[in-house]
Every structure is written in structure tokens, then in C-alpha cells.
Amino acid sequence: MGVGGWGFGLLVTGVLILLVLLGLLLTTMRRGSAAHWTRPGPGPAAWGGSGGVSGDGNRSSGGVGDGAERILGERFARGEIDEEEYQRRLRVLRGGPAGAG
């Protein structure tokens, strides 16, 4: 008894289908993990941090206050402080007067 005309062909076809599915799965997993680590999002540039553009359009110098400005920006984005408080604290961090103006 032989395998017949279709036996070997179906075996090869099944193996090829499994290899293609495995390749698609691995490619999807690889792209998914790479996208997780390289996905752009809000960061220091959006908050006027190191090398970014600040809210007034000037390039940031990358100084010591950048970390504080970033944290202040995060607090404002989360709604912990209002715009007036954000602007007042930002002026203080940048060496300006603390009063409203």
C-alpha cells in the first residue's frame, strides 16, 4: 500500500503552511516588542526639556532646571495643578519673579 498521489503533496503543503504561520507569528512578535520600546510619545521635548523647544519657542539649554520643568509639565498634564500655578512655578524655575504677571 502506497501513500497515493495526494499523500506526499498534502504533507508538504501542511508543513509549508505551518512554516508560514510560524514566520508570521515570529514577525508579529518581533515588531510588537520593537514598537513597544520605540513608540514615540510625549517626552521632555514636549515639556521644554533637554534639547526641546520650550513653550515660548526658544530652544532649551539642557540645564539643571530641565528635570524640574519636566516634572512640573507632568503634574500640569495630569491635572494636579492649574495653568496659573504652572505658569507661576515655571517663571520661578526659569529665574523670573514669582508674582503674577
C-alpha positions as CSV (number, residue, x, y, z in Angstrom):
1,M,0.0,0.0,0.0
2,G,1.4,3.3,-1.0
3,V,0.7,6.8,0.1
4,G,-1.1,7.6,-3.1
5,G,-0.9,10.6,-5.3
6,W,-2.0,13.1,-2.8
7,G,-0.3,11.9,0.4
8,F,3.1,13.4,-0.2
9,G,1.7,16.6,-1.6
10,L,-0.6,17.2,1.4
11,L,2.3,16.5,3.7
12,V,4.5,19.1,2.0
13,T,1.6,21.6,1.9
14,G,0.8,21.2,5.6
15,V,4.5,21.7,6.5
16,L,4.7,24.8,4.3
17,I,1.5,26.3,5.9
18,L,2.9,25.7,9.4
19,L,6.2,27.3,8.5
20,V,4.4,30.4,7.0
21,L,2.2,30.7,10.2
22,L,5.3,30.4,12.4
23,G,7.1,33.0,10.4
24,L,4.1,35.4,10.7
25,L,3.8,34.8,14.4
26,L,7.5,35.5,14.9
27,T,7.4,38.6,12.8
28,T,4.4,39.9,14.6
29,M,6.0,39.3,18.0
30,R,9.3,40.9,16.9
31,R,7.5,44.0,15.5
32,G,5.3,44.2,18.6
33,S,8.2,44.2,21.0
34,A,10.2,46.7,18.9
35,A,7.2,49.1,18.7
36,H,6.8,48.9,22.5
37,W,10.3,50.2,23.0
38,T,10.5,52.7,20.2
39,R,7.0,54.1,20.1
40,P,7.2,58.0,20.2
41,G,5.2,59.8,22.8
42,P,5.2,62.8,24.9
43,G,8.5,63.4,26.4
44,P,11.0,66.1,27.5
45,A,10.9,67.9,24.1
46,A,7.1,68.5,24.6
47,W,7.8,69.9,28.1
48,G,10.7,72.2,27.1
49,G,13.2,69.7,28.4
50,S,16.7,68.9,27.2
51,G,17.2,70.0,23.6
52,G,13.5,70.6,23.1
53,V,11.5,73.7,22.3
54,S,10.0,75.5,25.2
55,G,6.5,76.9,25.4
56,D,7.8,80.3,24.3
57,G,9.5,78.9,21.2
58,N,13.1,79.1,22.4
59,R,15.5,76.2,22.4
60,S,16.1,74.8,25.8
61,S,19.7,74.8,27.0
62,G,19.6,71.5,28.7
63,G,20.4,73.0,32.1
64,V,19.8,71.7,35.7
65,G,16.2,73.1,35.8
66,D,15.1,70.8,32.9
67,G,14.3,67.9,35.2
68,A,12.2,70.2,37.4
69,E,10.4,71.7,34.3
70,R,9.7,68.2,33.1
71,I,8.1,67.2,36.4
72,L,6.2,70.4,36.5
73,G,4.9,69.7,33.0
74,E,3.9,66.2,34.0
75,R,1.9,67.5,37.0
76,F,0.2,70.0,34.8
77,A,-0.7,67.3,32.2
78,R,-2.1,65.1,35.0
79,G,-4.3,68.0,36.2
80,E,-2.6,68.2,39.6
81,I,-2.0,72.0,39.1
82,D,-3.9,74.5,37.1
83,E,-2.5,76.7,34.3
84,E,-1.9,79.7,36.6
85,E,0.0,77.6,39.1
86,Y,2.0,76.0,36.3
87,Q,3.0,79.4,34.8
88,R,3.9,80.8,38.2
89,R,6.1,77.9,39.1
90,L,7.7,77.8,35.6
91,R,8.7,81.5,36.0
92,V,10.3,80.7,39.3
93,L,12.2,77.8,37.8
94,R,13.5,80.0,35.0
95,G,14.6,82.7,37.3
96,G,11.8,85.1,36.9
97,P,9.6,86.8,39.5
98,A,7.2,84.6,41.4
99,G,4.3,87.0,41.3
100,A,1.6,87.0,38.6
101,G,2.4,89.0,35.5
